[in-house]
Amino acid sequence: MAQMDEITRTILIQDLGRLKKKFYHPDFRDLYDDKRNYHHVIQILENRGVTMESIAELVYNRQKNYTKDLSMTTVTYMLYEVLQKREVQNTIMMGIAIDIATEQGAFAFDEDLNNQLVNDKGTFGLDEVLAESISHTSGSIGLSNAYGLDIAKQGIIAKLNDEQGTERNGVKVSNTFIDDLVAHIAGATMARIAHKYQTITDMIEDLELSEEAYDAL
């Protein structure tokens, strides 16, 4: 590698320090309060039994073997970055609205459509197509991650699948869209972690920093 001049090296080290501080930011309470719909999306997910912790745990358990020193703090930060995107928020609101409408009998006028929604038929597919717009915000790796999670059926995704078609408060549960939404939210989060860690790793290597020097940033 060509010799790096001292001014460039100093600037890049400062950038690396800022990136590290952002990446491991310990406090998420006020980061996105100015983003319309952000808190609403978190609330409607929680109303359907999906907490931020449950998604973060799903991401952490899948990603920890591929990302050195991964923490739940980092995972949560990346999850909140995904959820601040307007297209992600709109997709979540639409998918959950369809699930709720299905439970309320809004599609009873079309027996075939209603049957596919209530039973989450594998040939339906529109739930997956809608959810894909979330993982696409983090590139193709986000899509691959999401479908891996969907196949594995672990954590909160497994719980949502088990609830499908059961009765809750006298109403047959429809989680047709939300299970795919969660998989793609988690997939996008995993992709962001992979990209961010790669950025930090590349900068450390380019700057030829030791682990001690990086820890001191």
Disulfide bonds with the S-S distance in Angstrom:
none
